[in-house]
């Protein structure tokens, strides 16, 4: 195990062999993170996690180079890579990363990068020469309304029955419904995180700064809060579903 009381630890974490390998390998960091997580030494986990993320940062930057013209998407992709890495680093059942970490890291970066492309409608099939072929494989959510919205001369009578998105009653009802759902979260901090992320669309680092928590903590609490809300809404649906 890595001795956290070693006064030379910080230097040893940066030290490399003549072959440019780290003296304390990435796999050692992961195994020690799992050990300290099991005994609930979160300060040690945080120290080793920060070291692991710093080492992987150049890989994240390199693998997201294709999004350099879309910095907000690149930032989101890197954040997803960091979250994915830390989640699996603390999962004792994840063995691939402790067998061949470099290959694991490449696969992780590729998966998260492609996921962003699919979500934003930027992913396309390519031919043998690497050139894009056909249309994007997914239509981004931001474009869905412009594609499906009826035209001014559309004779479809159903178009008149579509609710006005600016209707004040609908907005008031939506606000009340959102507040009712948020009331399932008993922790004020969890409610604040969900509001800032889901309703205000704040970035993770901004939420972490305002809440005075680490970004990882914010992401974890947000994920757990969403799981709880989803469970409560499913329970509501089952309770109100008519019985035949």
N, C-alpha and C positions, 0 to 999 in steps of 0.2 A: 504494500500500500504506500501511496505517496504521503510522506510525513509533512503535515501542514505546519508543524512547528519548526521546520528546517529554515533557518534564516536565509539560506541561499536558494530557497524554493523558486522565487520569482526569476532568478537568473537561470536556474536549471530548466524552467519551463520554456525559456527562449533559446537554450543552448542546442547547438546542432553538431552532428558528427561531420567528419571530413566529406562524407557522401551527401551532405546537406539534409540528412534526416534528423528529426528531433530526438534528443537523448531520451526524453519522456515522450513516448509515441502517442498518437491520437487514440489508439486503442486502449492504452493504459489510462488515459484521461477518462474514457468512457466507462471502463471497468471500475475506476475509483469513484466516478460520479454515482454509479449504481450502488456501490457499497455505502457511501455516505448518505445517499438518499434513503437506503434501507434503515439506517440508524437515525434518520431525521436530523442530520447535520446539514442544514440548508445553507449555512454560510460556506461550507466546503464545496457543496454542489454548485453554488453561484460562482465561486472562484474558478473552479475547473470548467464550468460551462462558458464563462466569459473567455477563458483561454482558448477553448475549442472553437468558439465563434470567431475569434480574431484570426486563428489559423485558417479557417475556412473562408474568411471574407474575400481573399483574392479569387478563389474559385467561384464564389457567388457573383462577383463582379464580371469575371470573364464569361461565365455561362449566360449572363443576361445582357451581354453586349448588343445583341440584336434588338433590344428595347431602348437603346440609348436615346432615340428620338422621342420616346414616350417615357419621360423620367418617372411619372407617377405609377405607371405600370411596372417599370423596372424596380421601383422601391417596394411595390406590393409583392413582386415575385421574390425578391431577396428576403423580405419578411416571412413569406411562406416557407422558403427554404430553411431559414433559421428555426422557425417553429417546428417544422417537420423533423429537422435534425435533433433538436433537443427532446422532442417527444419520444423519438425512438431511442435516443441515447439513454433515456431513463427507463426504457422498457426491457426488462431482463429476458423476455422471450425473443427479442430481436437479436439474432446471432450473426446475420450476414455482415453487419457493419463491424463486428469484432473479428471477422475472418479476413476481409479484404476491404479496408476502409476506403481506399482511394477509388476503387471500382464502385463501391456503394455510393460515395459522394457524387460521382459522375452521374449515376442513375438517378439519384435524388434530384440533382439540378435539372436534368433533362425532363423528368416527370413534371416538376413544378413549372418549368419554363413553358412546356407544351400545354399545361393546364391553363396558364394565363392566355396563351394564344387562342385556345379553343373558346374560353370564356368571352374574349373580346372579338371573336370572328376573324382572327388573323391567321388561323391555321389552315394550310392548304396542302393538298396532295402534291407530290413532286415526281417528275419523271426521272429516268435513269441519269440525266445530266444535272439533276438538282433544281430544275426550273419548275415554278408553280404550275399546276395543271388544274383547270376547272375553277369552280367557285369555292369560297371559304367553307369549311365544314360546319360552321355554326354561325348563326346570325346573332350579333351582340344584342343584349337586352335593350340598350339605348336606341337601337334601330327598329325594334319590334313595332312600336306605336306608329312610326312613319310608314311602315310597310302595310300595316293592317287597317289604318285609319281610313274611313270612307271618304270619297271625293265629294266635292260640292254638288256635282250633278248625278250622284249615285241615286238611283231610283229605289233602292232597297228600303222598304218601309221600316225595317228594324232599326235603321240608323237613328230615327227620331226618338227611340226608346232608350238610347244610351245615356247614362247619367252624366250630367255636366260635371267635369272634374273640379270646377270652381264653385260648385254648389255649397253655400254656407252651412246648410243643415248637414250635408254629408261630411263636411270638414269637422263640424262640431261633434258629430256622432263618432267619427274616426278617432278624434282626440280622446273622447270619453272611453272608447273601447280600448285604445292603447293604454290609457291609465289603468283601466280595470285589469288588463293582462299583466301590467307591470306590478300590480299589487300582489301578485303571487310571489314576487321576490321580496323576502323579508329583510334582506340586508340592503341598507341604503346605498352602499358602494356598488353593489351589483346592479341596482336599478340605474344608478348614474352611468355606469359603464355601458349598459345596454342602450340607454337613451343617446349618449354621445356617439356611439358607434353605429347603431341601427337607424336612428332618427336624424341625428345631426351630421352623420357621415364624417366624423373626425378621424384623423389618422391615429394609428396605434401609439406612436411616440408622443403625440400631443395629449392623448388621454392619460398615458402613464405619467406625464409631467404634471398634469392638473391633479391627478389622484395621488401623486407622490408614491407611486409603486413602480416596480420594474415592468417593462413591456411584456415580459413573459408572464408575470402574474396577471396583468390585465387580460391578455389573451386567454389564459386558463380560466379565469373567473367568467369571462364572457362566454366561453364555450360551455362551461358548467351551467350558467344561467340559461342559455338557450336550450340545453337539454331539459332542464327543469320546466321551462315554459312549454316546451313541446309536449312533455308528458302531461302537464296540467290541461292543456288544450285537448289532447286526445281523451283524457278522462271526461272532460266536459262533453265532447262529442258522443262518447259512449253513453253518458248519463241522459243526454237529451234525445238520443236516437229512439224513434218510436218502436215499441215492441209489437210484434205480430204473432 
